[in-house]
Amino acid sequence: MRVAVAGGTGLIGALVVRKLTAAGHEPVVLARSRGVDLTTGAGLGGKLDGCEEVVDVTNVLSVRRKPAVGFFAAATRNLLDAAATAGARHVITLSIVGVDDVDLGYYFGKRKQEELVRTGPLPWTILRATQFHEFPEPLVDGARGPFVVVPQELTQPVSADEVASALARGSGRSPTATCGRSPGPSGSRWPTWPAGWSRPAGPARSCCRCACRARSARP
Ligand SMILES: NC(=O)c1ccc[n+]([C@@H]2O[C@H](COP(=O)([O-])OP(=O)(O)OC[C@H]3O[C@@H](n4cnc5c(N)ncnc54)[C@H](OP(=O)(O)O)[C@@H]3O)[C@@H](O)[C@H]2O)c1
């Protein structure tokens, strides 16, 4: 089966593409580096022809609310419209555990994405994962200056490989119209996760702890 993987060159997307291929599917990668910009729709025409399903693992590299909402709103609308026009019958979207409860700017974008999927033209499945074990490293590397601000909250990290397997397994199954969860096996606090915060090969960084307020905690 032809399966479009939006964001198929990213951390999770590349794993999904590998797993779909191993399962005998034909992944079609949608990414700017493959000539498709989902926010504008450029390069999308005809790209989804013959795709029966779409896995959406796109991402925007901003934690601010406006760019995050702008990205997920435009990319999701363009993707769903093109997939519906091409006759696709299932969209599988990766989201985040706790997306309803956290008011970080990025989460507004993810909530917008979920809303568009739930109310969109295609039967859908949403998988909500916790943070990947692989998540902190690019965050630390990408930070400017000697300090990195990290949330202090409890999290239950999961392996990106496990999440990619769950997404790939969703292909060929019926849409569930539910938000499934994919948490890791045990909880830990960010600054102690993973053990490699001060990697000898990486730039020296100090971690500043901060608290993220959940919506339910606000007066
Ligand atoms: N990281 C975590 O711990 C975690 C946990 C739970 C859920 N998630 C969710 O998982 C998803 C994927 O995260 P990730 O870390 O794998 O992302 P990533 O490594 O940053 O990859 C993002 C992908 O999106 C593509 N992309 C970005 N802008 C695009 C555009 N305008 N048009 C087309 N493609 C575009 C990128 O390719 P190009 O740059 O070539 O365009 C790339 O393939 C996100 O939605 C995130 O919310 C992440």
The ligand as a MOL file (V3000), in Angstrom:
LIG
                    3D

  0  0  0     0  0            999 V3000
M  V30 BEGIN CTAB
M  V30 COUNTS 48 52 0 0 0
M  V30 BEGIN ATOM
M  V30 1 N 10.1300 14.9150 20.0910 0
M  V30 2 C 9.3250 14.3770 20.9860 0
M  V30 3 O 9.7330 14.0090 22.1070 0
M  V30 4 C 7.8580 14.1880 20.6360 0
M  V30 5 C 6.9880 13.5730 21.5450 0
M  V30 6 C 5.6370 13.3860 21.1960 0
M  V30 7 C 5.1930 13.8180 19.9540 0
M  V30 8 N 6.0720 14.4270 19.0870 0 CHG=1
M  V30 9 C 5.5740 14.8820 17.7910 0
M  V30 10 O 6.2520 14.1650 16.7810 0
M  V30 11 C 6.2390 14.9320 15.5740 0
M  V30 12 C 7.5720 14.7700 14.8630 0
M  V30 13 O 8.6160 15.2100 15.7120 0
M  V30 14 P 10.1500 15.0080 15.2880 0
M  V30 15 O 10.9620 15.3700 16.4680 0
M  V30 16 O 10.3220 13.6810 14.6160 0 CHG=-1
M  V30 17 O 10.2850 16.1690 14.1820 0
M  V30 18 P 11.5760 16.5830 13.3380 0
M  V30 19 O 12.7050 15.6310 13.5420 0
M  V30 20 O 11.7950 18.0420 13.6110 0
M  V30 21 O 11.0810 16.4180 11.8250 0
M  V30 22 C 10.1460 17.2890 11.2770 0
M  V30 23 C 9.7630 16.8200 9.8900 0
M  V30 24 O 8.7780 17.7570 9.3500 0
M  V30 25 C 9.2250 18.1870 8.0510 0
M  V30 26 N 8.7360 19.5450 7.8240 0
M  V30 27 C 8.9490 20.6500 8.5840 0
M  V30 28 N 8.3700 21.7180 8.0310 0
M  V30 29 C 7.7730 21.2830 6.8930 0
M  V30 30 C 7.0160 21.9140 5.8650 0
M  V30 31 N 6.7490 23.2490 5.8840 0
M  V30 32 N 6.5480 21.1680 4.8390 0
M  V30 33 C 6.8170 19.8260 4.7890 0
M  V30 34 N 7.5210 19.1670 5.7280 0
M  V30 35 C 8.0030 19.8850 6.7700 0
M  V30 36 C 10.7630 18.1100 8.1330 0
M  V30 37 O 11.3700 17.9790 6.8740 0
M  V30 38 P 12.0020 19.2480 6.1000 0
M  V30 39 O 12.8060 20.0160 7.1040 0
M  V30 40 O 12.7890 18.6720 4.9770 0
M  V30 41 O 10.8270 20.0430 5.6130 0
M  V30 42 C 10.9330 16.7970 8.9100 0
M  V30 43 O 10.7890 15.7020 8.0400 0
M  V30 44 C 5.8890 16.3720 16.0000 0
M  V30 45 O 4.6010 16.6990 15.5080 0
M  V30 46 C 5.8920 16.3470 17.5040 0
M  V30 47 O 4.9060 17.1760 18.0990 0
M  V30 48 C 7.3840 14.6180 19.3960 0
M  V30 END ATOM
M  V30 BEGIN BOND
M  V30 1 1 1 2
M  V30 2 2 2 3
M  V30 3 1 2 4
M  V30 4 1 4 5
M  V30 5 2 4 48
M  V30 6 2 5 6
M  V30 7 1 6 7
M  V30 8 2 7 8
M  V30 9 1 8 9
M  V30 10 1 8 48
M  V30 11 1 9 10
M  V30 12 1 9 46
M  V30 13 1 10 11
M  V30 14 1 11 12
M  V30 15 1 11 44
M  V30 16 1 12 13
M  V30 17 1 13 14
M  V30 18 2 14 15
M  V30 19 1 14 16
M  V30 20 1 14 17
M  V30 21 1 17 18
M  V30 22 2 18 19
M  V30 23 1 18 20
M  V30 24 1 18 21
M  V30 25 1 21 22
M  V30 26 1 22 23
M  V30 27 1 23 24
M  V30 28 1 23 42
M  V30 29 1 24 25
M  V30 30 1 25 26
M  V30 31 1 25 36
M  V30 32 1 26 27
M  V30 33 1 26 35
M  V30 34 2 27 28
M  V30 35 1 28 29
M  V30 36 1 29 30
M  V30 37 2 29 35
M  V30 38 1 30 31
M  V30 39 2 30 32
M  V30 40 1 32 33
M  V30 41 2 33 34
M  V30 42 1 34 35
M  V30 43 1 36 37
M  V30 44 1 36 42
M  V30 45 1 37 38
M  V30 46 2 38 39
M  V30 47 1 38 40
M  V30 48 1 38 41
M  V30 49 1 42 43
M  V30 50 1 44 45
M  V30 51 1 44 46
M  V30 52 1 46 47
M  V30 END BOND
M  V30 END CTAB
M  END
